Amino acid sequence: MRNCYKAADWIYVGQTKGRGKHKVHRTFSLPVKDIWLYPLEHSFKQALCNT
């Protein structure tokens, strides 16, 4: 599936840690997932830096 996002110009930004929202301990019970973002503007870097 990673190739589909890459081909559609999505940007890979990292992975989750695999920790749940309610887990206080450092046990990793949830699967690690990839995080992909899709820019809605062509000049998204400039828009983010000019805030």
C-alpha positions as CSV (number, residue, x, y, z in Angstrom):
1,M,0.0,0.0,0.0
2,R,2.9,2.3,0.6
3,N,3.6,2.6,-3.1
4,C,0.0,3.8,-3.7
5,Y,0.4,6.7,-1.4
6,K,3.8,7.6,-2.9
7,A,2.5,7.5,-6.4
8,A,-0.4,9.8,-5.4
9,D,2.1,12.4,-4.0
10,W,1.3,11.8,-0.4
11,I,4.2,12.7,2.0
12,Y,5.5,10.1,4.5
13,V,6.1,11.8,7.9
14,G,6.8,8.9,10.2
15,Q,5.3,6.2,12.3
16,T,3.2,5.9,15.5
17,K,4.7,4.5,18.6
18,G,2.2,1.8,19.1
19,R,0.9,3.1,22.4
20,G,-2.7,3.5,23.1
21,K,-4.3,6.7,24.4
22,H,-5.1,5.3,27.8
23,K,-1.9,3.3,28.3
24,V,0.2,4.9,31.1
25,H,2.8,2.1,31.1
26,R,5.4,1.7,28.3
27,T,3.8,-1.5,27.0
28,F,3.3,-1.4,23.3
29,S,0.0,-3.2,22.7
30,L,-1.2,-1.5,19.5
31,P,0.3,-2.0,16.0
32,V,2.8,0.6,14.7
33,K,1.2,2.5,11.8
34,D,2.6,4.7,9.0
35,I,1.6,8.4,8.9
36,W,1.0,10.0,5.5
37,L,-0.1,13.6,4.7
38,Y,-1.5,15.1,1.6
39,P,-0.9,18.8,1.0
40,L,-4.0,20.7,0.0
41,E,-2.0,23.7,-1.3
42,H,1.0,23.7,-3.6
43,S,2.8,26.2,-1.4
44,F,2.1,24.4,1.8
45,K,5.7,24.7,3.1
46,Q,5.6,28.5,2.7
47,A,2.1,28.7,4.3
48,L,3.3,26.7,7.3
49,C,6.5,28.7,7.8
50,N,4.8,32.2,7.5
51,T,2.5,31.8,10.6
